[in-house]
């Protein structure tokens, strides 16, 4: 059912706020700002095949170091700080082999808050991107590395979660304009078959002229946990704009993909 519980202010299909005692706690479970499934590069575990006959794989993880739970301004609030990391791989099928073409890896720190139906996130992240064996002597490599600060906020409106973000490049190689923005949202609809809910989302990244604007729309089925854990998703995605991989950021791309994702 699409109802709130005593433990969570969010409808069914959205991860519950971390379940922890009031006050400060070391190594608390979960995180206040869960990953956004409509964001094609947010932290997740996933495997997809796209319309270019490529395999896309995401791996990642996180751990909150410290957390606090209490009330701020009369609203229940949960704060966390921790470490996260992730990687995005692209492989191409050649018969029974899947040579790796590129990899993008990141590691960073986060500070997050959930206050009622509002979510807030600060990230400081390092990312680097590399070509791999599948493109050896095929494509010229260059150094792609950057550190950046990301600020995001999200708001729960019934069965819809809307979000907006701002990113500032602290250091970047190659040199690029430092500012970019993000808008998006996703819905987990109240209709369901047992614990399966339909969902849909959209994401827009507005960046400088060299990196370009990229948008994505997604839809599929979310297998929802009765315990409030993040769902498992069977999803189809259409993406158009500049490639989000570091070694390909100057290039335009258009693709559809289908596969399985697990949020954090």
BELRAHU-V162700 format. One record per residue. N is the residue number from 0. RES is the residue in one letter. PHI is phi in whole degrees, -180 to 180 (* if undefined). Layout:
# BELRAHU-V162700
n:N res:RES phi:PHI
n:N res:RES phi:PHI
This chain:
# BELRAHU-V162700
n:0 res:X phi:*
n:1 res:X phi:-92
n:2 res:X phi:-130
n:3 res:X phi:-84
n:4 res:X phi:-107
n:5 res:X phi:-66
n:6 res:X phi:-91
n:7 res:X phi:-134
n:8 res:X phi:-85
n:9 res:X phi:-105
n:10 res:X phi:-66
n:11 res:X phi:-57
n:12 res:X phi:104
n:13 res:X phi:-108
n:14 res:X phi:-57
n:15 res:X phi:-70
n:16 res:X phi:-63
n:17 res:X phi:-53
n:18 res:X phi:-89
n:19 res:X phi:-148
n:20 res:X phi:-68
n:21 res:X phi:-69
n:22 res:X phi:92
n:23 res:X phi:-81
n:24 res:X phi:-147
n:25 res:X phi:-84
n:26 res:X phi:51
n:27 res:X phi:-71
n:28 res:X phi:-80
n:29 res:X phi:67
n:30 res:X phi:-151
n:31 res:X phi:-69
n:32 res:X phi:-113
n:33 res:X phi:-66
n:34 res:X phi:-63
n:35 res:X phi:-102
n:36 res:X phi:-66
n:37 res:X phi:-79
n:38 res:X phi:-83
n:39 res:X phi:-66
n:40 res:X phi:-122
n:41 res:X phi:-77
n:42 res:X phi:-64
n:43 res:X phi:-167
n:44 res:X phi:-114
n:45 res:X phi:-159
n:46 res:X phi:-145
n:47 res:X phi:-139
n:48 res:X phi:-114
n:49 res:X phi:-110
n:50 res:X phi:-73
n:51 res:X phi:-96
n:52 res:X phi:62
n:53 res:X phi:-110
n:54 res:X phi:-105
n:55 res:X phi:-109
n:56 res:X phi:-132
n:57 res:X phi:-118
n:58 res:X phi:-134
n:59 res:X phi:-174
n:60 res:X phi:-173
n:61 res:X phi:-155
n:62 res:X phi:-153
n:63 res:X phi:-79
n:64 res:X phi:-81
n:65 res:X phi:-147
n:66 res:X phi:-148
n:67 res:X phi:-138
n:68 res:X phi:-133
n:69 res:X phi:-179
n:70 res:X phi:-121
n:71 res:X phi:-128
n:72 res:X phi:62
n:73 res:X phi:80
n:74 res:X phi:-114
n:75 res:X phi:-62
n:76 res:X phi:-136
n:77 res:X phi:-125
n:78 res:X phi:-119
n:79 res:X phi:-139
n:80 res:X phi:-135
n:81 res:X phi:-171
n:82 res:X phi:-121
n:83 res:X phi:-137
n:84 res:X phi:-153
n:85 res:X phi:-162
n:86 res:X phi:-148
n:87 res:X phi:-123
n:88 res:X phi:-119
n:89 res:X phi:-126
n:90 res:X phi:-123
n:91 res:X phi:-121
n:92 res:X phi:-78
n:93 res:X phi:-130
n:94 res:X phi:69
n:95 res:X phi:-95
n:96 res:X phi:-109
n:97 res:X phi:-133
n:98 res:X phi:-64
n:99 res:X phi:-79
n:100 res:X phi:-95
n:101 res:X phi:-153
n:102 res:X phi:-144
n:103 res:X phi:-122
n:104 res:X phi:-121
n:105 res:X phi:-138
n:106 res:X phi:-148
n:107 res:X phi:-170
n:108 res:X phi:-108
n:109 res:X phi:-137
n:110 res:X phi:-135
n:111 res:X phi:-138
n:112 res:X phi:-144
n:113 res:X phi:-120
n:114 res:X phi:-129
n:115 res:X phi:63
n:116 res:X phi:-96
n:117 res:X phi:-110
n:118 res:X phi:-124
n:119 res:X phi:-137
n:120 res:X phi:-145
n:121 res:X phi:-122
n:122 res:X phi:-131
n:123 res:X phi:-121
n:124 res:X phi:-131
n:125 res:X phi:-107
n:126 res:X phi:-139
n:127 res:X phi:-140
n:128 res:X phi:-132
n:129 res:X phi:-142
n:130 res:X phi:-86
n:131 res:X phi:-122
n:132 res:X phi:-58
n:133 res:X phi:-65
n:134 res:X phi:-117
n:135 res:X phi:-62
n:136 res:X phi:61
n:137 res:X phi:-108
n:138 res:X phi:-136
n:139 res:X phi:-74
n:140 res:X phi:-91
n:141 res:X phi:-147
n:142 res:X phi:-78
n:143 res:X phi:-128
n:144 res:X phi:-150
n:145 res:X phi:-160
n:146 res:X phi:-120
n:147 res:X phi:-148
n:148 res:X phi:-107
n:149 res:X phi:-123
n:150 res:X phi:-118
n:151 res:X phi:-137
n:152 res:X phi:-136
n:153 res:X phi:-137
n:154 res:X phi:-134
n:155 res:X phi:-87
n:156 res:X phi:-124
n:157 res:X phi:55
n:158 res:X phi:-94
n:159 res:X phi:-118
n:160 res:X phi:-115
n:161 res:X phi:-100
n:162 res:X phi:-148
n:163 res:X phi:-146
n:164 res:X phi:-147
n:165 res:X phi:-134
n:166 res:X phi:-129
n:167 res:X phi:-124
n:168 res:X phi:-81
n:169 res:X phi:-73
n:170 res:X phi:-145
n:171 res:X phi:-150
n:172 res:X phi:-137
n:173 res:X phi:-71
n:174 res:X phi:-69
n:175 res:X phi:-145
n:176 res:X phi:-54
n:177 res:X phi:-93
n:178 res:X phi:-110
n:179 res:X phi:-154
n:180 res:X phi:-135
n:181 res:X phi:-147
n:182 res:X phi:-136
n:183 res:X phi:180
n:184 res:X phi:-176
n:185 res:X phi:-147
n:186 res:X phi:-126
n:187 res:X phi:-110
n:188 res:X phi:-74
n:189 res:X phi:-72
n:190 res:X phi:-71
n:191 res:X phi:-156
n:192 res:X phi:-123
n:193 res:X phi:59
n:194 res:X phi:-105
n:195 res:X phi:-107
n:196 res:X phi:-119
n:197 res:X phi:-71
n:198 res:X phi:-143
n:199 res:X phi:-154
n:200 res:X phi:-159
n:201 res:X phi:-147
n:202 res:X phi:-143
n:203 res:X phi:-131
n:204 res:X phi:-112
n:205 res:X phi:-109
n:206 res:X phi:-128
n:207 res:X phi:-67
n:208 res:X phi:-62
n:209 res:X phi:-70
n:210 res:X phi:-88
n:211 res:X phi:75
n:212 res:X phi:-99
n:213 res:X phi:-132
n:214 res:X phi:-131
n:215 res:X phi:-144
n:216 res:X phi:-125
n:217 res:X phi:-137
n:218 res:X phi:-160
n:219 res:X phi:167
n:220 res:X phi:-119
n:221 res:X phi:-108
n:222 res:X phi:-90
n:223 res:X phi:-94
n:224 res:X phi:-81
n:225 res:X phi:-73
n:226 res:X phi:-98
n:227 res:X phi:86
n:228 res:X phi:-73
n:229 res:X phi:-59
n:230 res:X phi:-70
n:231 res:X phi:-102
n:232 res:X phi:-121
n:233 res:X phi:-103
n:234 res:X phi:-134
n:235 res:X phi:-116
n:236 res:X phi:-133
n:237 res:X phi:-118
n:238 res:X phi:-127
n:239 res:X phi:-144
n:240 res:X phi:134
n:241 res:X phi:-78
n:242 res:X phi:-61
n:243 res:X phi:-85
n:244 res:X phi:-77
n:245 res:X phi:-59
n:246 res:X phi:-73
n:247 res:X phi:-125
n:248 res:X phi:-66
n:249 res:X phi:-83
n:250 res:X phi:-100
n:251 res:X phi:-80
n:252 res:X phi:-145
n:253 res:X phi:-148
n:254 res:X phi:-158
n:255 res:X phi:-114
n:256 res:X phi:-141
n:257 res:X phi:-145
n:258 res:X phi:176
n:259 res:X phi:-117
n:260 res:X phi:-129
n:261 res:X phi:-126
n:262 res:X phi:-77
n:263 res:X phi:-119
